[in-house]
């Protein structure tokens, strides 16, 4: 996904997905069927749902939740977390021996304030399974493939049940698909602060987005003696496109280094900035070092010399 104004690649995080879903569901403009265009008001999990609830034997390996719909997965997991006193197993799926169907209403927040992990973990089916018997799964490879929360899976399922090409037909399904597609574009624009939905371009992922900017914007705007600044901690997908772009255009590629502590050398980064710097590309959290870069300060410094930030 690329914002043309800032040339910023955005990887959708869990909170982004939840926020986008909640904005979608609260829309008053989407009143038609299928359900993807007319979600109940209240977000992904704040409505009454039917879920299976039953006790489990200790130390038993529990697979994915056996429930009646995608929507009930998150609710069942919440029951598992909150209902330990009733014999439910924490952070597992729910398998019924003598299934009892209960109508329940999820609380607005079931975890301590600021405990984001506890709040969002039940949204992900994979995180309600065990890596090994008795060992809850912990997933650390989101940079390669991110797990999808239940509300996103539900949205995808609802689309595929009523799917049609967007911007290619005048019949009902095509019009609904097009409206849903453009509504998503508007939601993303609002989420990242874009000036308009027309600035949002959907791509297959971060690598595709970086290559799109480097090929299109880079080939058009970079000239000999211009400079592109990245850091040595970048993922391969944020290095090679700029190497190729600078080779094609005659521009120079510069690298900001890291400190002995394994964090970005911010002073060197700022020293390398100059009026020749046309675009700066850097990671927020390094996939190799795990350090969190001060991206706001970095972006402000880059904008001060007139550079684009990706």
C-alpha positions in Angstrom: 0.0 0.0 0.0 1.5 3.3 -1.0 0.6 6.9 -0.1 1.6 9.0 -3.1 1.9 12.1 -1.1 4.5 10.7 1.3 5.7 7.8 -0.7 5.3 5.8 2.5 5.0 2.0 2.4 2.6 0.9 5.2 2.5 -2.6 6.5 -0.9 -3.2 8.1 -0.5 -4.1 11.7 -2.9 -5.7 14.0 -4.1 -2.4 15.4 -4.6 -1.0 11.8 -6.7 -4.0 10.8 -8.8 -3.7 13.9 -9.2 0.1 13.4 -10.1 -0.3 9.8 -12.6 -3.0 10.6 -14.2 -0.9 13.3 -14.4 2.1 11.0 -16.0 -0.1 8.3 -18.6 -1.5 10.7 -19.6 1.9 12.0 -20.3 3.3 8.6 -23.8 4.6 8.1 -23.4 4.7 4.4 -23.2 1.0 3.8 -26.8 -0.2 4.1 -27.0 -2.9 1.4 -26.4 -6.6 1.3 -24.3 -8.7 1.1 -23.1 -8.5 4.7 -19.6 -7.2 3.8 -21.4 -4.0 2.8 -23.8 -3.9 5.8 -21.9 -5.0 8.9 -23.7 -4.6 12.3 -22.8 -1.4 14.1 -20.3 -2.0 16.9 -17.1 -3.4 15.4 -15.6 -6.8 15.2 -16.4 -8.1 18.7 -18.8 -5.9 20.7 -22.0 -7.5 19.7 -23.8 -10.5 21.2 -22.7 -13.8 19.7 -23.4 -17.5 20.1 -20.4 -19.5 21.1 -19.6 -23.0 22.3 -18.6 -23.4 25.9 -17.5 -26.6 27.6 -14.8 -27.8 30.1 -11.6 -29.4 28.9 -9.3 -32.1 30.4 -6.0 -30.8 31.8 -3.0 -30.9 29.5 -5.1 -31.8 26.5 -3.8 -30.4 23.2 -6.5 -28.2 21.8 -6.7 -27.4 18.1 -8.6 -24.6 16.4 -12.0 -23.6 17.8 -14.9 -25.7 16.7 -17.6 -23.1 16.4 -20.5 -22.3 14.1 -19.0 -19.3 12.2 -15.9 -17.2 11.8 -17.4 -14.5 13.9 -17.8 -16.9 16.9 -14.1 -17.8 16.9 -13.0 -14.6 18.6 -15.8 -14.8 21.1 -15.0 -18.4 22.0 -11.4 -17.6 22.6 -12.4 -14.7 24.8 -14.5 -17.1 26.8 -11.5 -19.4 27.1 -9.4 -16.6 28.5 -12.0 -15.3 30.9 -13.5 -18.6 32.0 -10.7 -20.4 33.6 -12.7 -20.7 36.8 -15.4 -22.6 34.8 -12.9 -25.2 33.6 -12.0 -23.5 30.3 -8.4 -23.7 29.2 -6.7 -20.3 28.8 -5.5 -19.2 25.3 -6.8 -22.4 23.6 -9.6 -23.3 21.3 -12.8 -24.8 22.8 -13.9 -28.4 22.0 -17.3 -29.4 23.4 -17.9 -32.7 25.2 -21.4 -31.7 26.1 -21.7 -28.5 24.3 -23.7 -25.8 25.9 -24.8 -23.0 23.6 -24.9 -19.6 25.4 -25.7 -16.1 24.2 -22.9 -13.8 25.5 -21.9 -10.2 25.1 -18.2 -9.4 24.9 -17.0 -6.7 27.2 -15.5 -3.6 25.6 -12.0 -4.6 26.9 -11.2 -7.8 28.8 -7.6 -6.9 29.6 -5.7 -4.4 31.7 -5.4 -0.9 30.1 -2.4 -0.8 27.8 -2.1 -4.6 27.5 -2.4 -4.7 23.7 -1.2 -8.3 23.4 -3.9 -9.6 25.7 -6.5 -7.5 23.9 -5.7 -8.6 20.4 -4.4 -12.2 20.8 -7.9 -13.8 20.9 -8.5 -12.3 17.4 -6.1 -14.7 15.8 -7.0 -18.3 15.4 -3.4 -19.5 15.2 -2.6 -18.0 18.5 -5.3 -20.0 20.2 -3.4 -23.3 19.4 -0.3 -24.9 21.0 3.1 -25.0 19.4 3.7 -28.2 21.4 1.5 -30.0 23.9 0.9 -27.5 26.7 3.0 -24.7 25.1 1.0 -21.8 23.6 2.0 -20.7 20.2 4.0 -17.5 19.9 4.4 -16.2 16.4 7.4 -13.9 15.5 7.4 -14.0 11.7 4.9 -11.3 10.9 7.5 -9.5 8.7 7.3 -12.5 6.3 3.6 -13.5 6.6 1.2 -11.9 9.1 -1.6 -13.7 10.8 -5.1 -12.5 9.9 -7.6 -11.5 12.7 -11.0 -13.0 12.6 -12.8 -9.8 11.4 -10.5 -9.7 8.3 -11.1 -13.4 7.6 -14.8 -12.7 7.9 -14.6 -9.8 5.5 -12.7 -11.9 2.9 -15.2 -14.8 3.3 -18.1 -12.5 2.8 -16.6 -10.9 -0.3 -15.8 -14.3 -1.9 -19.3 -15.4 -1.3 -20.6 -12.4 -3.3 -17.5 -11.7 -5.4 -17.3 -9.8 -8.7 -14.7 -7.6 -10.5 -14.4 -4.0 -9.3 -14.8 -1.1 -11.8 -15.7 -3.6 -14.6 -19.5 -4.1 -14.5 -22.8 -2.3 -14.1 -24.7 -5.2 -12.5 -25.5 -5.4 -8.8 -22.6 -7.6 -7.6 -20.0 -5.6 -9.4 -21.4 -2.3 -8.1 -21.4 -3.7 -4.5 -17.8 -5.0 -4.9 -16.7 -1.7 -6.3 -18.3 0.2 -3.5 -16.7 -2.1 -0.9 -13.3 -1.7 -2.5 -13.4 2.1 -2.6 -14.8 2.2 0.9 -11.7 0.3 2.0 -9.5 2.8 0.2 -11.2 5.6 2.1 -10.8 3.9 5.4 -7.0 3.4 4.8 -6.6 7.0 3.7 -8.3 8.2 6.9 -6.2 5.8 9.0 -2.8 6.9 7.7 -3.7 10.6 7.3 -3.6 10.8 3.5 -5.0 13.9 1.9 -7.6 11.9 -0.2 -8.4 8.2 -1.0 -6.9 8.8 -4.5 -3.5 8.8 -2.8 -3.9 5.2 -1.8 -2.6 2.4 -4.1 -3.1 -1.2 -3.0 -0.2 -3.6 -3.7 0.5 -7.2 -2.9 2.8 -6.2 0.0 5.7 -4.1 1.1 8.2 -5.5 -1.4 5.9 -4.8 -4.3 5.2 -1.3 -2.9 8.9 -0.4 -2.6 9.6 -1.6 -6.1 6.7 0.4 -7.4 8.0 3.6 -5.9 11.6 2.9 -6.9 10.6 2.1 -10.5 8.0 4.7 -11.1 8.9 7.7 -9.0 12.6 6.9 -9.0 13.0 6.6 -12.7 11.1 9.9 -13.2 12.6 12.1 -10.5 16.1 10.9 -9.7 18.9 12.6 -11.7 22.7 12.2 -11.7 24.2 13.4 -8.4 20.9 13.2 -6.6 21.1 11.1 -3.4 19.0 8.3 -1.9 19.5 7.6 1.8 18.7 4.3 3.5 20.2 2.4 6.5 22.4 -0.6 6.8 19.7 -2.4 8.8 17.2 -2.5 6.0 15.6 -5.7 4.7 16.8 -6.8 1.3 13.5 -5.6 -0.2 14.4 -2.0 0.8 18.0 -2.2 -0.5 18.0 -3.8 -3.9 15.2 -1.6 -5.5 17.2 1.5 -4.6 20.5 0.0 -5.8 18.8 -0.6 -9.2 17.1 2.8 -9.2 20.4 4.7 -8.6 22.2 2.6 -11.2 19.6 3.4 -13.8 19.6 7.1 -13.1 23.1 7.9 -12.0 22.1 8.9 -8.5 24.1 8.0 -5.4 22.9 5.6 -2.7 24.1 6.3 0.8 23.8 4.2 4.0 23.4 5.3 7.6 25.2 3.0 10.0 24.5 1.6 13.4 26.1 2.1 16.8 28.0 -0.5 18.8 24.8 -1.1 20.7 23.0 -2.2 17.5 20.8 0.8 17.1 20.6 3.4 14.4 23.4 6.0 14.4 21.0 8.9 14.3 23.8 11.5 14.2 25.3 9.9 11.1 21.8 9.7 9.6 21.3 13.4 10.0 24.9 14.2 8.7 24.2 12.3 5.5 21.1 14.4 4.8 21.6 17.3 2.4 19.6 19.3 -0.3 20.8 16.5 -2.7 18.8 13.9 -0.8 15.7 13.3 -2.8 14.2 10.3 -0.9 14.9 8.6 2.4 13.8 5.0 3.0 14.0 3.3 6.4 12.5 0.6 8.5 10.5 1.3 11.7 11.4 -1.9 13.5 14.4 -3.8 12.2 13.7 -7.4 11.3 17.3 -8.4 12.1 18.2 -6.2 15.1 14.8 -5.8 16.6 15.5 -2.1 17.4 12.8 0.5 17.1 13.9 3.5 15.0 12.9 7.1 16.0 10.9 7.4 12.7 9.2 10.7 13.6 12.5 12.4 14.2 14.0 10.9 11.1 11.1 11.9 9.0 11.2 15.5 10.3 14.9 15.7 9.6 14.4 14.4 6.0 11.5 16.7 5.3 13.7 19.6 6.5 16.0 19.2 3.6 13.1 18.6 1.1 13.4 14.8 0.8 10.5 12.4 0.4 10.1 9.7 3.1 9.2 6.1 2.3 
